[in-house]
Amino acid sequence: MDASQVQTLFRQAVASNDAAAFRQGLEGLLGTDGHGLSPEREYAVRRPDVVIDLPQSGERFRGRDSIRTMQEMWPGPGPDITVRKVTGGGRVWVVEADTSYAGDPGQSVVMFELDGDGLITGETRYYTKAFEAPAWRAALVEAIS
């Protein structure tokens, strides 16, 4: 999927609160359709003044040029990402995903903010690692995958 197709789906999601359109666009953006991650595609669907926050590391990327440079400097292959859940509506969408950086699994939650043209204006990203649930809670919960 190319950037214009992603943007069209994001525009549809904004206009009609269409979670399926947002998810399809996101999977195209992430390359889970078999094309892989692409800094070029991501660059094209972000506004030039996008702001991307990573609260856990205390970092803020201002502008799509800075995030693209980071992607190009990345010391290894990009992550594998599997979208688990998409919620939201209008211009704000929240995504839960499984991630793997060089075989090291984790999870992420990303809040996306879009404009009316379907361009990303902001992202807030949280990353975490799986941990073993304590045995004392076993009778109170059910396992999720």
C-alpha positions in Angstrom: 0.0 0.0 0.0 1.4 3.4 -0.9 1.2 6.6 1.2 -1.7 8.0 -0.8 -3.8 4.9 -0.1 -2.9 5.1 3.6 -3.8 8.8 3.7 -7.2 8.1 2.0 -8.0 5.5 4.6 -7.0 7.8 7.4 -9.2 10.6 5.9 -12.1 8.1 5.8 -11.5 7.1 9.4 -11.6 10.7 10.5 -14.7 11.6 8.5 -16.8 8.6 9.5 -15.3 7.3 12.7 -14.4 4.2 10.8 -12.1 1.9 12.9 -11.7 -0.6 10.1 -10.5 2.0 7.7 -8.0 3.3 10.3 -6.7 -0.2 11.0 -6.4 -1.0 7.3 -4.5 2.3 6.7 -2.3 1.7 9.8 -1.4 -1.9 8.6 -0.5 -0.4 5.2 1.6 2.3 6.9 3.4 -0.4 9.0 3.9 -2.6 6.1 2.1 -5.6 7.6 0.6 -6.1 4.2 3.9 -7.7 3.2 5.8 -4.5 2.1 7.6 -3.9 5.4 8.2 -0.7 7.2 9.1 2.3 5.1 10.5 5.6 6.4 9.4 7.1 3.0 5.8 6.0 3.4 5.7 7.2 7.0 7.2 10.5 6.1 4.5 11.1 3.4 1.6 10.6 5.8 3.0 12.8 8.6 2.5 16.5 8.6 5.8 18.5 8.4 5.2 19.8 11.9 4.2 16.4 13.5 5.1 16.0 17.2 6.0 12.5 18.4 6.4 12.0 22.1 8.1 9.0 23.9 7.2 9.8 27.5 9.1 6.8 28.9 12.5 8.0 27.6 11.6 11.7 27.9 12.0 12.4 24.2 10.0 14.6 21.8 10.6 14.5 18.0 9.5 17.8 16.4 8.9 17.5 12.7 8.8 14.6 10.3 12.4 15.2 9.3 13.7 14.4 12.8 11.8 11.1 13.0 12.9 10.1 9.5 16.5 10.8 10.4 16.2 8.6 13.5 14.7 5.8 11.4 17.5 6.1 8.9 20.1 6.0 11.8 18.4 3.0 13.4 21.2 0.4 14.3 19.6 -2.7 12.7 16.4 -3.9 11.2 13.2 -2.2 12.0 10.7 -3.8 14.4 8.1 -6.4 13.5 4.7 -5.0 14.5 1.4 -6.8 14.9 -1.7 -4.7 15.5 -3.9 -6.2 18.2 -6.5 -3.6 18.8 -7.7 -0.2 17.4 -10.0 2.1 19.3 -11.0 5.7 18.9 -12.8 7.9 16.5 -12.6 11.1 14.5 -9.1 12.6 14.8 -7.8 10.5 17.7 -7.0 6.7 17.5 -5.4 4.4 20.0 -3.5 1.3 18.9 -2.3 -1.7 20.9 0.4 -3.8 19.2 2.8 -6.6 19.8 6.4 -5.6 18.8 9.6 -7.4 18.2 12.9 -5.5 18.0 15.6 -8.0 16.7 13.7 -10.9 18.3 13.1 -9.1 21.6 9.3 -9.1 22.1 7.3 -6.4 23.7 4.0 -4.4 23.5 3.2 -0.9 22.6 0.4 1.6 22.9 0.4 4.5 20.4 -2.1 7.4 20.4 -2.4 8.9 16.9 -3.8 12.4 16.2 -4.8 13.1 12.6 -5.9 16.2 10.7 -8.9 16.4 8.4 -6.7 15.5 5.4 -5.7 12.2 7.0 -2.2 13.2 7.9 -0.6 12.4 11.3 -0.2 15.5 13.4 0.9 13.8 16.6 1.8 10.4 18.2 2.4 9.5 21.8 4.2 6.1 22.1 4.4 3.8 25.1 6.5 0.6 25.1 6.6 -2.2 27.6 7.8 -5.7 28.2 5.7 -8.7 29.1 6.0 -10.0 32.6 5.0 -13.1 34.4 1.6 -12.8 36.2 1.8 -13.6 39.9 0.4 -17.0 40.9 -1.8 -15.5 43.6 -4.0 -13.8 41.0 -4.6 -17.0 38.9 -8.1 -17.7 40.3 -9.2 -14.1 39.6 -8.3 -13.8 35.9 -8.3 -15.4 32.5 -5.3 -15.5 30.2 -5.3 -13.3 27.1 -3.1 -13.7 24.1 
